[in-house]
Amino acid sequence: MTLWSVASVLTLAFIFWLNAVMTASPYIVYLSGLKKQSERKNSLVALLLLLASLLYFFLKVGSFAAEGFAGMIDKTYMQFIWTGPVGLFIQLQIAVAIAWIVYSVVKLKRIKWVLYVVAIGLMGWSFLSIGHGSDAVWWGKLALLTHLLVAWVWFGSLNSLRKLATSVPLAKAKAIMERFGVHMSAAVPILLIAGLVMYRSATGRWMPELPLTSYDTVLLAKLVFVALILLVAALHKLKFVPQLNDNAAAKRLKNSITAEMVLAVTIFILASALSSAFSPG
């Protein structure tokens, strides 16, 4: 991978994360019993998404131009990228950012929910426009959308849960974490099955075969981190949350969620590499 590819993958992973934060935002309000979302936080996330999308565009232009930093503003390649699949992805992400800015300031709940559904739809459409998802059959596309939605809700909730572990009374924090554990216990099998169907759609196989391709190698690395994050999640559900009875236990849980976030970021980076830098073929 070139330096351009690495920078593009990291930027795409950041876009993944911002989409996850947006997707999980109403869920965290529901889970925690908060009366409203933070307008300032939502606006900041939308602004970061707008900037990250533009950065991803110029990185892709620079990668195709292969002329150093000057190539990032090459008009010929800018037009080429903007009218292609990557351009559609960027345009849709910019539309998500704009919808989320409006979402963050609107007061009427009905309009907010419409804007939320629109934003989620645009996010899903954007990731169907790049990588092997763009060529997938309908059931492969459905599996990708399901996989993304579950991952976004789970990983997008982590930072808020990390803060809630020590910012609310212990009894409330414990109740929130227990509800989250129940929800994710039901969602994780869906995540894994959708991932398996995605692989079948992309490669025509259910399992990797020797000799491994670069795509398979990165996928297996991703699965290692998925296994690790499932282990951490199990520790939360079976040990740390039941023991959440004092401030020391709350700090332990907070630190453990921080570790879970690091694993989630790594998974997003590997997922970004799979969707933009490696071919299933």
DRENROKE-510385 format. One record per residue (C-alpha): residue in three letters; chain; x, y, z. Coordinates in pm, whole numbers. Last residue first. Layout:
# residues N
<pt aa="ala" ch="A" X="X" Y="Y" Z="Z"/>
...
# end
This chain:
# residues 281
<pt aa="gly" ch="A" X="-1061" Y="-1137" Z="-652"/>
<pt aa="pro" ch="A" X="-1195" Y="-999" Z="-324"/>
<pt aa="ser" ch="A" X="-1013" Y="-673" Z="-409"/>
<pt aa="phe" ch="A" X="-812" Y="-478" Z="-155"/>
<pt aa="ala" ch="A" X="-768" Y="-102" Z="-97"/>
<pt aa="ser" ch="A" X="-1119" Y="45" Z="-69"/>
<pt aa="ser" ch="A" X="-1367" Y="-189" Z="100"/>
<pt aa="leu" ch="A" X="-1118" Y="-422" Z="265"/>
<pt aa="ala" ch="A" X="-898" Y="-134" Z="381"/>
<pt aa="ser" ch="A" X="-1199" Y="42" Z="531"/>
<pt aa="ala" ch="A" X="-1294" Y="-277" Z="716"/>
<pt aa="leu" ch="A" X="-937" Y="-301" Z="850"/>
<pt aa="ile" ch="A" X="-951" Y="59" Z="975"/>
<pt aa="phe" ch="A" X="-1300" Y="7" Z="1122"/>
<pt aa="ile" ch="A" X="-1180" Y="-304" Z="1305"/>
<pt aa="thr" ch="A" X="-886" Y="-110" Z="1449"/>
<pt aa="val" ch="A" X="-1123" Y="164" Z="1566"/>
<pt aa="ala" ch="A" X="-1342" Y="-100" Z="1735"/>
<pt aa="leu" ch="A" X="-1040" Y="-253" Z="1910"/>
<pt aa="val" ch="A" X="-940" Y="89" Z="2045"/>
<pt aa="met" ch="A" X="-1302" Y="146" Z="2155"/>
<pt aa="glu" ch="A" X="-1302" Y="-185" Z="2343"/>
<pt aa="ala" ch="A" X="-988" Y="-74" Z="2529"/>
<pt aa="thr" ch="A" X="-1170" Y="247" Z="2629"/>
<pt aa="ile" ch="A" X="-1465" Y="31" Z="2738"/>
<pt aa="ser" ch="A" X="-1225" Y="-154" Z="2968"/>
<pt aa="asn" ch="A" X="-1101" Y="171" Z="3116"/>
<pt aa="lys" ch="A" X="-1459" Y="281" Z="3188"/>
<pt aa="leu" ch="A" X="-1541" Y="-57" Z="3341"/>
<pt aa="arg" ch="A" X="-1241" Y="-33" Z="3571"/>
<pt aa="lys" ch="A" X="-1339" Y="322" Z="3663"/>
<pt aa="ala" ch="A" X="-1692" Y="209" Z="3751"/>
<pt aa="ala" ch="A" X="-1553" Y="-77" Z="3961"/>
<pt aa="ala" ch="A" X="-1342" Y="172" Z="4158"/>
<pt aa="asn" ch="A" X="-1645" Y="397" Z="4204"/>
<pt aa="asp" ch="A" X="-1852" Y="122" Z="4366"/>
<pt aa="asn" ch="A" X="-2119" Y="-138" Z="4284"/>
<pt aa="leu" ch="A" X="-2055" Y="-223" Z="3919"/>
<pt aa="gln" ch="A" X="-1960" Y="-587" Z="3984"/>
<pt aa="pro" ch="A" X="-2241" Y="-723" Z="3763"/>
<pt aa="val" ch="A" X="-2119" Y="-482" Z="3487"/>
<pt aa="phe" ch="A" X="-1752" Y="-585" Z="3508"/>
<pt aa="lys" ch="A" X="-1797" Y="-963" Z="3516"/>
<pt aa="leu" ch="A" X="-2042" Y="-1136" Z="3282"/>
<pt aa="lys" ch="A" X="-2155" Y="-854" Z="3053"/>
<pt aa="his" ch="A" X="-1832" Y="-657" Z="3051"/>
<pt aa="leu" ch="A" X="-1617" Y="-968" Z="3017"/>
<pt aa="ala" ch="A" X="-1837" Y="-1081" Z="2726"/>
<pt aa="ala" ch="A" X="-1784" Y="-744" Z="2554"/>
<pt aa="val" ch="A" X="-1407" Y="-784" Z="2597"/>
<pt aa="leu" ch="A" X="-1422" Y="-1132" Z="2441"/>
<pt aa="leu" ch="A" X="-1639" Y="-1005" Z="2156"/>
<pt aa="ile" ch="A" X="-1382" Y="-729" Z="2099"/>
<pt aa="leu" ch="A" X="-1105" Y="-987" Z="2080"/>
<pt aa="ala" ch="A" X="-1297" Y="-1210" Z="1836"/>
<pt aa="val" ch="A" X="-1366" Y="-909" Z="1614"/>
<pt aa="phe" ch="A" X="-995" Y="-824" Z="1634"/>
<pt aa="val" ch="A" X="-904" Y="-1170" Z="1506"/>
<pt aa="leu" ch="A" X="-1179" Y="-1144" Z="1242"/>
<pt aa="lys" ch="A" X="-1021" Y="-826" Z="1107"/>
<pt aa="ala" ch="A" X="-686" Y="-1003" Z="1070"/>
<pt aa="leu" ch="A" X="-870" Y="-1282" Z="885"/>
<pt aa="leu" ch="A" X="-1020" Y="-1023" Z="651"/>
<pt aa="val" ch="A" X="-678" Y="-866" Z="588"/>
<pt aa="thr" ch="A" X="-540" Y="-1207" Z="492"/>
<pt aa="asp" ch="A" X="-844" Y="-1295" Z="280"/>
<pt aa="tyr" ch="A" X="-813" Y="-973" Z="80"/>
<pt aa="ser" ch="A" X="-440" Y="-1029" Z="28"/>
<pt aa="thr" ch="A" X="-531" Y="-1370" Z="-116"/>
<pt aa="leu" ch="A" X="-481" Y="-1689" Z="82"/>
<pt aa="pro" ch="A" X="-340" Y="-1994" Z="-96"/>
<pt aa="leu" ch="A" X="-536" Y="-2169" Z="38"/>
<pt aa="glu" ch="A" X="-912" Y="-2121" Z="73"/>
<pt aa="pro" ch="A" X="-1114" Y="-1869" Z="268"/>
<pt aa="met" ch="A" X="-1465" Y="-1983" Z="377"/>
<pt aa="trp" ch="A" X="-1818" Y="-1944" Z="241"/>
<pt aa="arg" ch="A" X="-1703" Y="-1896" Z="-117"/>
<pt aa="gly" ch="A" X="-1832" Y="-1690" Z="-412"/>
<pt aa="thr" ch="A" X="-1587" Y="-1414" Z="-321"/>
<pt aa="ala" ch="A" X="-1789" Y="-1099" Z="-258"/>
<pt aa="ser" ch="A" X="-2135" Y="-1251" Z="-203"/>
<pt aa="arg" ch="A" X="-2001" Y="-1530" Z="18"/>
<pt aa="tyr" ch="A" X="-1801" Y="-1277" Z="220"/>
<pt aa="met" ch="A" X="-2109" Y="-1060" Z="265"/>
<pt aa="val" ch="A" X="-2311" Y="-1365" Z="375"/>
<pt aa="leu" ch="A" X="-2051" Y="-1436" Z="644"/>
<pt aa="gly" ch="A" X="-2058" Y="-1074" Z="761"/>
<pt aa="ala" ch="A" X="-2439" Y="-1080" Z="778"/>
<pt aa="ile" ch="A" X="-2421" Y="-1394" Z="993"/>
<pt aa="leu" ch="A" X="-2170" Y="-1228" Z="1227"/>
<pt aa="leu" ch="A" X="-2367" Y="-904" Z="1270"/>
<pt aa="ile" ch="A" X="-2695" Y="-1091" Z="1320"/>
<pt aa="pro" ch="A" X="-2529" Y="-1306" Z="1587"/>
<pt aa="val" ch="A" X="-2406" Y="-981" Z="1752"/>
<pt aa="ala" ch="A" X="-2749" Y="-812" Z="1764"/>
<pt aa="ala" ch="A" X="-2925" Y="-1028" Z="2024"/>
<pt aa="ser" ch="A" X="-2637" Y="-1015" Z="2272"/>
<pt aa="met" ch="A" X="-2603" Y="-647" Z="2176"/>
<pt aa="his" ch="A" X="-2950" Y="-565" Z="2308"/>
<pt aa="val" ch="A" X="-2904" Y="-757" Z="2633"/>
<pt aa="gly" ch="A" X="-2563" Y="-600" Z="2695"/>
<pt aa="phe" ch="A" X="-2699" Y="-249" Z="2631"/>
<pt aa="arg" ch="A" X="-2976" Y="-310" Z="2882"/>
<pt aa="glu" ch="A" X="-2723" Y="-428" Z="3140"/>
<pt aa="met" ch="A" X="-2496" Y="-129" Z="3076"/>
<pt aa="ile" ch="A" X="-2783" Y="116" Z="3124"/>
<pt aa="ala" ch="A" X="-2901" Y="-56" Z="3445"/>
<pt aa="lys" ch="A" X="-2547" Y="-54" Z="3587"/>
<pt aa="ala" ch="A" X="-2503" Y="315" Z="3505"/>
<pt aa="lys" ch="A" X="-2836" Y="390" Z="3675"/>
<pt aa="ala" ch="A" X="-2739" Y="204" Z="3991"/>
<pt aa="leu" ch="A" X="-2394" Y="364" Z="3990"/>
<pt aa="pro" ch="A" X="-2526" Y="721" Z="3968"/>
<pt aa="val" ch="A" X="-2431" Y="895" Z="3642"/>
<pt aa="ser" ch="A" X="-2098" Y="1032" Z="3514"/>
<pt aa="thr" ch="A" X="-1868" Y="734" Z="3577"/>
<pt aa="ala" ch="A" X="-1993" Y="463" Z="3338"/>
<pt aa="leu" ch="A" X="-2189" Y="723" Z="3140"/>
<pt aa="lys" ch="A" X="-1867" Y="853" Z="2983"/>
<pt aa="arg" ch="A" X="-1762" Y="511" Z="2852"/>
<pt aa="leu" ch="A" X="-2119" Y="443" Z="2742"/>
<pt aa="ser" ch="A" X="-2110" Y="762" Z="2532"/>
<pt aa="asn" ch="A" X="-1777" Y="657" Z="2377"/>
<pt aa="leu" ch="A" X="-1903" Y="305" Z="2307"/>
<pt aa="ser" ch="A" X="-2236" Y="381" Z="2142"/>
<pt aa="gly" ch="A" X="-2100" Y="428" Z="1790"/>
<pt aa="phe" ch="A" X="-1935" Y="87" Z="1810"/>
<pt aa="trp" ch="A" X="-2259" Y="-99" Z="1874"/>
<pt aa="val" ch="A" X="-2503" Y="112" Z="1669"/>
<pt aa="trp" ch="A" X="-2258" Y="142" Z="1379"/>
<pt aa="ala" ch="A" X="-2173" Y="-229" Z="1381"/>
<pt aa="val" ch="A" X="-2542" Y="-325" Z="1373"/>
<pt aa="leu" ch="A" X="-2618" Y="-84" Z="1089"/>
<pt aa="leu" ch="A" X="-2309" Y="-176" Z="886"/>
<pt aa="his" ch="A" X="-2373" Y="-551" Z="899"/>
<pt aa="thr" ch="A" X="-2739" Y="-504" Z="803"/>
<pt aa="leu" ch="A" X="-2643" Y="-278" Z="510"/>
<pt aa="leu" ch="A" X="-2378" Y="-526" Z="394"/>
<pt aa="ala" ch="A" X="-2617" Y="-822" Z="423"/>
<pt aa="leu" ch="A" X="-2879" Y="-635" Z="219"/>
<pt aa="lys" ch="A" X="-2617" Y="-556" Z="-48"/>
<pt aa="gly" ch="A" X="-2515" Y="-921" Z="-62"/>
<pt aa="trp" ch="A" X="-2880" Y="-1023" Z="-87"/>
<pt aa="trp" ch="A" X="-2927" Y="-785" Z="-382"/>
<pt aa="val" ch="A" X="-2623" Y="-908" Z="-572"/>
<pt aa="ala" ch="A" X="-2294" Y="-734" Z="-501"/>
<pt aa="asp" ch="A" X="-2113" Y="-512" Z="-752"/>
<pt aa="ser" ch="A" X="-2130" Y="-188" Z="-551"/>
<pt aa="gly" ch="A" X="-2063" Y="-376" Z="-227"/>
<pt aa="his" ch="A" X="-1728" Y="-485" Z="-369"/>
<pt aa="gly" ch="A" X="-1586" Y="-140" Z="-300"/>
<pt aa="ile" ch="A" X="-1784" Y="180" Z="-332"/>
<pt aa="ser" ch="A" X="-2147" Y="278" Z="-408"/>
<pt aa="leu" ch="A" X="-2309" Y="52" Z="-148"/>
<pt aa="phe" ch="A" X="-2121" Y="247" Z="120"/>
<pt aa="ser" ch="A" X="-2286" Y="571" Z="6"/>
<pt aa="trp" ch="A" X="-2634" Y="417" Z="-11"/>
<pt aa="gly" ch="A" X="-2607" Y="305" Z="352"/>
<pt aa="met" ch="A" X="-2502" Y="651" Z="468"/>
<pt aa="leu" ch="A" X="-2776" Y="816" Z="259"/>
<pt aa="gly" ch="A" X="-3040" Y="591" Z="415"/>
<pt aa="ile" ch="A" X="-2912" Y="661" Z="765"/>
<pt aa="ala" ch="A" X="-2926" Y="1038" Z="697"/>
<pt aa="val" ch="A" X="-3279" Y="1017" Z="554"/>
<pt aa="val" ch="A" X="-3396" Y="811" Z="854"/>
<pt aa="tyr" ch="A" X="-3247" Y="1072" Z="1091"/>
<pt aa="leu" ch="A" X="-3398" Y="1361" Z="895"/>
<pt aa="val" ch="A" X="-3742" Y="1200" Z="918"/>
<pt aa="trp" ch="A" X="-3688" Y="1137" Z="1291"/>
<pt aa="lys" ch="A" X="-3590" Y="1500" Z="1347"/>
<pt aa="ile" ch="A" X="-3898" Y="1618" Z="1156"/>
<pt aa="arg" ch="A" X="-4125" Y="1417" Z="1386"/>
<pt aa="lys" ch="A" X="-3936" Y="1530" Z="1695"/>
<pt aa="leu" ch="A" X="-3981" Y="1902" Z="1624"/>
<pt aa="lys" ch="A" X="-3681" Y="2096" Z="1756"/>
<pt aa="val" ch="A" X="-3454" Y="2118" Z="1452"/>
<pt aa="val" ch="A" X="-3097" Y="2228" Z="1533"/>
<pt aa="ser" ch="A" X="-2904" Y="1900" Z="1528"/>
<pt aa="tyr" ch="A" X="-3112" Y="1749" Z="1246"/>
<pt aa="val" ch="A" X="-3029" Y="2045" Z="1020"/>
<pt aa="ile" ch="A" X="-2658" Y="1981" Z="1078"/>
<pt aa="trp" ch="A" X="-2722" Y="1610" Z="1032"/>
<pt aa="ala" ch="A" X="-2885" Y="1661" Z="692"/>
<pt aa="ile" ch="A" X="-2585" Y="1868" Z="581"/>
<pt aa="ala" ch="A" X="-2340" Y="1601" Z="700"/>
<pt aa="val" ch="A" X="-2539" Y="1324" Z="532"/>
<pt aa="ala" ch="A" X="-2543" Y="1524" Z="206"/>
<pt aa="ile" ch="A" X="-2163" Y="1552" Z="232"/>
<pt aa="gln" ch="A" X="-2152" Y="1174" Z="280"/>
<pt aa="leu" ch="A" X="-2368" Y="1129" Z="-31"/>
<pt aa="gln" ch="A" X="-2141" Y="1352" Z="-239"/>
<pt aa="ile" ch="A" X="-1834" Y="1166" Z="-114"/>
<pt aa="phe" ch="A" X="-1975" Y="824" Z="-204"/>
<pt aa="leu" ch="A" X="-2087" Y="953" Z="-545"/>
<pt aa="gly" ch="A" X="-1735" Y="1085" Z="-607"/>
<pt aa="val" ch="A" X="-1589" Y="747" Z="-510"/>
<pt aa="pro" ch="A" X="-1820" Y="581" Z="-764"/>
<pt aa="gly" ch="A" X="-1715" Y="816" Z="-1046"/>
<pt aa="thr" ch="A" X="-1810" Y="1173" Z="-1148"/>
<pt aa="trp" ch="A" X="-1610" Y="1341" Z="-870"/>
<pt aa="ile" ch="A" X="-1305" Y="1119" Z="-925"/>
<pt aa="phe" ch="A" X="-1269" Y="1206" Z="-1295"/>
<pt aa="gln" ch="A" X="-1347" Y="1575" Z="-1239"/>
<pt aa="met" ch="A" X="-1080" Y="1598" Z="-970"/>
<pt aa="tyr" ch="A" X="-844" Y="1400" Z="-1192"/>
<pt aa="thr" ch="A" X="-867" Y="1658" Z="-1469"/>
<pt aa="lys" ch="A" X="-860" Y="1952" Z="-1229"/>
<pt aa="asp" ch="A" X="-537" Y="1845" Z="-1055"/>
<pt aa="ile" ch="A" X="-583" Y="1979" Z="-703"/>
<pt aa="met" ch="A" X="-448" Y="1678" Z="-513"/>
<pt aa="gly" ch="A" X="-174" Y="1637" Z="-776"/>
<pt aa="ala" ch="A" X="18" Y="1928" Z="-629"/>
<pt aa="phe" ch="A" X="66" Y="1722" Z="-313"/>
<pt aa="gly" ch="A" X="275" Y="1468" Z="-500"/>
<pt aa="glu" ch="A" X="222" Y="1392" Z="-869"/>
<pt aa="ala" ch="A" X="60" Y="1047" Z="-849"/>
<pt aa="ala" ch="A" X="-259" Y="1187" Z="-1011"/>
<pt aa="phe" ch="A" X="-470" Y="891" Z="-900"/>
<pt aa="ser" ch="A" X="-354" Y="906" Z="-537"/>
<pt aa="gly" ch="A" X="-378" Y="1284" Z="-526"/>
<pt aa="val" ch="A" X="-738" Y="1272" Z="-645"/>
<pt aa="lys" ch="A" X="-819" Y="1005" Z="-386"/>
<pt aa="leu" ch="A" X="-658" Y="1214" Z="-114"/>
<pt aa="phe" ch="A" X="-852" Y="1520" Z="-233"/>
<pt aa="phe" ch="A" X="-1183" Y="1334" Z="-205"/>
<pt aa="tyr" ch="A" X="-1101" Y="1180" Z="133"/>
<pt aa="leu" ch="A" X="-1017" Y="1528" Z="265"/>
<pt aa="leu" ch="A" X="-1355" Y="1657" Z="144"/>
<pt aa="ser" ch="A" X="-1533" Y="1370" Z="319"/>
<pt aa="ala" ch="A" X="-1330" Y="1423" Z="638"/>
<pt aa="leu" ch="A" X="-1420" Y="1795" Z="642"/>
<pt aa="leu" ch="A" X="-1794" Y="1729" Z="602"/>
<pt aa="leu" ch="A" X="-1784" Y="1446" Z="855"/>
<pt aa="leu" ch="A" X="-1604" Y="1669" Z="1106"/>
<pt aa="leu" ch="A" X="-1871" Y="1938" Z="1060"/>
<pt aa="ala" ch="A" X="-2151" Y="1683" Z="1112"/>
<pt aa="val" ch="A" X="-1984" Y="1547" Z="1427"/>
<pt aa="leu" ch="A" X="-1945" Y="1902" Z="1562"/>
<pt aa="ser" ch="A" X="-2311" Y="1982" Z="1492"/>
<pt aa="asn" ch="A" X="-2421" Y="1666" Z="1674"/>
<pt aa="lys" ch="A" X="-2198" Y="1747" Z="1972"/>
<pt aa="arg" ch="A" X="-2331" Y="2103" Z="2000"/>
<pt aa="glu" ch="A" X="-2693" Y="1991" Z="1969"/>
<pt aa="ser" ch="A" X="-2640" Y="1744" Z="2255"/>
<pt aa="gln" ch="A" X="-2929" Y="1498" Z="2249"/>
<pt aa="lys" ch="A" X="-3242" Y="1533" Z="2455"/>
<pt aa="lys" ch="A" X="-3430" Y="1395" Z="2756"/>
<pt aa="leu" ch="A" X="-3167" Y="1144" Z="2857"/>
<pt aa="gly" ch="A" X="-3309" Y="804" Z="2949"/>
<pt aa="ser" ch="A" X="-2975" Y="634" Z="2900"/>
<pt aa="leu" ch="A" X="-3083" Y="374" Z="2644"/>
<pt aa="tyr" ch="A" X="-3321" Y="602" Z="2453"/>
<pt aa="val" ch="A" X="-3067" Y="885" Z="2433"/>
<pt aa="ile" ch="A" X="-2798" Y="632" Z="2342"/>
<pt aa="tyr" ch="A" X="-3019" Y="494" Z="2064"/>
<pt aa="pro" ch="A" X="-3081" Y="844" Z="1928"/>
<pt aa="ser" ch="A" X="-2703" Y="894" Z="1880"/>
<pt aa="ala" ch="A" X="-2610" Y="544" Z="1763"/>
<pt aa="thr" ch="A" X="-2644" Y="619" Z="1391"/>
<pt aa="met" ch="A" X="-2462" Y="951" Z="1419"/>
<pt aa="val" ch="A" X="-2172" Y="802" Z="1616"/>
<pt aa="ala" ch="A" X="-2148" Y="516" Z="1367"/>
<pt aa="asn" ch="A" X="-2139" Y="753" Z="1069"/>
<pt aa="leu" ch="A" X="-1856" Y="941" Z="1244"/>
<pt aa="trp" ch="A" X="-1668" Y="613" Z="1294"/>
<pt aa="phe" ch="A" X="-1700" Y="504" Z="931"/>
<pt aa="ile" ch="A" X="-1586" Y="852" Z="820"/>
<pt aa="phe" ch="A" X="-1280" Y="806" Z="1044"/>
<pt aa="ala" ch="A" X="-1219" Y="466" Z="881"/>
<pt aa="leu" ch="A" X="-1240" Y="637" Z="539"/>
<pt aa="thr" ch="A" X="-975" Y="885" Z="652"/>
<pt aa="leu" ch="A" X="-749" Y="602" Z="771"/>
<pt aa="val" ch="A" X="-796" Y="412" Z="444"/>
<pt aa="ser" ch="A" X="-725" Y="723" Z="234"/>
<pt aa="ala" ch="A" X="-407" Y="803" Z="431"/>
<pt aa="val" ch="A" X="-286" Y="444" Z="389"/>
<pt aa="ser" ch="A" X="-366" Y="447" Z="17"/>
<pt aa="trp" ch="A" X="-183" Y="776" Z="-39"/>
<pt aa="leu" ch="A" X="121" Y="643" Z="150"/>
<pt aa="thr" ch="A" X="121" Y="349" Z="-88"/>
<pt aa="met" ch="A" X="0" Y="0" Z="0"/>
# end
